[in-house]
Amino acid sequence: MQTVIAPTLPRVGVLAVVRHEDKFLLVRRGHMPDAGLWGFPGGKVEPGETLLQAAPRELEEETALRATGQAVIDTFESIRHDAQGALAFHYVIIAVRCLLPAGPCPSPQAGDDALEARWFSYADIKALGPLACERLETLATQVLRAEGEAVSP
């Protein structure tokens, strides 16, 4: 892992969690720290931007799809250290449920720092294993349970 100069305060990031029909929208990240891994679209919250504004903006930048931020579904921290033990970064990440407009399932187009963007079933997410970003399966499970679907461990 490449060492970066850590900011004095944790940074705030958002994830746009989108489920349409029976699939979740994921991107394959192009930049560190999760380069090459699949996860929900997301990025930094800009100054003056609400969480419900930031998540749809990041979604559009990474997938060219427009959605509406609905509600916070989870908050967690991502803290990593370099090989010498120095803080590489510290993010407080807020997962926001976003809804696409009604209609057929749209085709995403990867943009910004996303290498690919596509739809995944829950079974596909579970099968990603080491190719999944931190908490991907957990967040997908939370969405399914909130929608009243039975989820097997």
N, C-alpha and C positions, 0 to 999 in steps of 0.2 A: 504494500500500500504506500502510495506517495504521501509524504508529509506535507501538510499545508499549514499555514499560520492560522491558528484558531482564533476566532473573534473573542472578545472579552465576554460577550453574552451569548447564550444559545440563540440560534436562528429559528425562525418559525417557518415551517413548510406545510403545504397542504397536499392531499391526495384527492383526486376526483374519482369517486367510486360510482361507476355507471353499470347498471344491469338493465338490459333491454331484452324482452322476451325471456329466454332461459340462458342468456350468455352475459359474461362480463367483458368489458372493454379493457384491454391491457396494452401496454407498450413495452418494447424491449429497449432498455436504456442504453444510450450511446456514450455517456460520460460517467466518470467515477463519482460516487463511490460504488455504484451498482452497475457499472458498464456490462452489457451483455445479458443482464438479468431481466425477467419479465415482472412487471408490476403495474399498479394503477398509475395513470398519468398524474403528474404533480410537479411541484417546485416551490420556490420561495414565495412567501407573502410579501407584496410590495408595500412600502409605507403608505398609510392612508387607505389601504384596501381591506375590506372585510373578508372574512373567511369564505362567505358565500359568494363573493365576487372573485376571489383568487382562484378557487377550485375550477369554476367554469372557464376562466381565462387560460389557466394552464392546460385544461382539457382541449380547448380550441387550438392553442399553440402547438400541442403535441399530436393532435389527431384530426384537426380541421373540422371537428364536430362541435355544434353549439348545444349547450344544455343549461339548465337552471340549477343553481345550488339550493338544496332543500334543507339539510340539517347535518349537524355534526354527529357522526356515528362512533367515533373513537378518537382518543388522543394517546400518543405514546412518544417515547424518546428514542433517538438513534444516536448513540455515543460511540465513537471509535477512536482508538489510540494507534499510534504508529508502532513500529517494532521496538523502539526505545522506550515506549510507555508514555510518550507525550500525547496530549490531546490533539487528534487530527481534526475532528469536528464534533459538534453537539447540536442536534436539531430536535426541536419539539415539533412533532408531526401531527397534524389534525386531519383525520379522514372525513371527507364531506360527501354525503350522498347527493348525487346529481341526477337529474331526470332529463332525458331527451324529449323533444316534442313527439307527440303521438304519430304513428305511421310505421312503415316498414323499417326493418333494421338497416341503418345507414352503413356505408362502407367508409371506414376511417382511412386517412392518409397520414403517414408518419411525417412529422415535421419537428422543428426546433431540435431538441437533443434526443428525440426518439428515432431509433433505427428502423423499427417496425411497429405497426399498430394493427391489432386484430381482435376478434371476438373469441372468447374461451368459455367452454362449459365449465361447471364446477368440477366435473371429473377431470377435465384437461388441466385445471389449476392444481388439483391434488397430484396429478402425474408429473408436474414440473420439477418437483424435488429441488435439487441444488440450483436449478435455473430460475427459481422464484425469489423475488425480493422478500426481505424481512416482513412478516405478518400478512403476506398476501392471502394465504389460505384462511387465516383467522378472520380477516376482514370480510372475505367472501362468505364465510360461515355466518358471521354476524348479520349480514344483509339477508341471507336466506332465512335465518331464524326470525328476524324482524318481520319478514314477509309471511311468516307462518308455515314455512316449509320444514319438513323433517330432514335433519341432516345426520347421517351416520358418521361415527368417528373414524 
